[in-house]
């Protein structure tokens, strides 16, 4: 097919689109294709450089055969993308041919790089970069392939007495008694080896010792001075049952808002300085769709002077995009939790919450909320100021990453690990020990993977110890070596420059 200005070449890189100059780094090409297949699909264009200049491929038919062979030999399970040749007339009126490889969301996921194996070679698409999938995501995908759902699985060894039946009765009320049949219908109990035992969803919702089984199933709330996380002056950790957590989070937000009175039709109406209806929808959506199988980070609510950020752990389910969420399309990660929230009239079950949030922001004259995937999950940012007061750089969408995000993406391709790229980026601005790095990465503690990546970068002479004679000192910190600073400069030079 022929095109003089194909619209594909004018789109920004993002979750479903990436450009490569050539096939000189086949491993990075295969990582992108694996990430597309494991996420929401996408198109990889070969023959376009970082500045979006069309270079073309020298021998299109030979390169087409080469990429097909690379995919067949390098990716498992077998991946069958569409590979097309696209002829483009460049500004100099010369015709160039690019390769367009279109990957569809795969039912055979998780796909992996054969060279790294099924545990280390699985990648996901996060914004415009590829991230190595963790064991929790891989396990969830394998459950989905077997038709299993995380929160519907039984918890052998527990009984009905491990659930707070009094709290359940209070929330459901006297008109909806919770007998055994009702509990099974809601999938709060299910048979296992001849006994009725609670499901994971039941323990997450009403477990007496929920965090013993799910250590990160709690909510961290913070109020910060200004517009960043430098100065926190109030925080609260919420460990209530998930349905009760909605009201507890609202109370924390109200504590730091102010209320005024408005009179109309002879009635007094309280008006809050924050959009409580939107925030309630966002809180419920985050609690219902969080990935409680993921370890390392709880749900977070951060209140700044100009906005409120609500972060839910867990990346989008395969096949879903942020645009799908905005349009009201939804896939339920936790059907047991979603069903109970709907029964308690806390939410609808069909994914309309995000769409209503965006509609209400427009009705209130607020800037459009920012919905984005981050390293640990999904963040919804609700602005509290008028559109004119929001810094332009704060409203960039996922498809227009910050320079630091583009730099990290390029470092990731060189270090072949998203965690290593994040650590390397942090160490480019400061010296830090592992205990300091962990919370900056969104981890509750120093993980085995963090130990591994620090050791790997030490072996590569990219970083060095500040106390080399005392490698196990609690005061040990790390910094970039001259070789590491050279790598950083190379990655920065390869990043597309901002227009003046």
Protein Blocks (a to p, Z undefined) as FASTA:
>chain_A
ZZfbdfklmpccdfkbccdfblmlmmlmmmmmmmmmmmnopaddehiafkopaebjfblm
lmmmmmmmmmmmmpccdddddddddddddfkopacddddddddddfkbccddfknojmlm
pccdehjbccdddfklmmmmmmmmnopafklpccehiafklpcfklmmmmnommlccdfk
lmmmnomacceehiacddfklmmmmpcklmlmmmmlccdddddehjbfkbccbdcddfbd
fklmmmmmmmmmmmmmccddddeehiacdddfbdfklmmmmmmmmmmmpcfkbghiacdd
dddfkbccdddehiddehiafklmmnopacdfblmlmmmmmmnopacfeopmmmmmmmmm
mmnopacddddddfklccddddfbdfklpcfklmpcfklccfklmmmmmmmmmnopaklm
mmmmmmmmoccdfklmmmmnopabdcfklmmmmmmmmmnomaccfblmlmmbckbccddd
fklmmmmmmmmmmpccddZZ
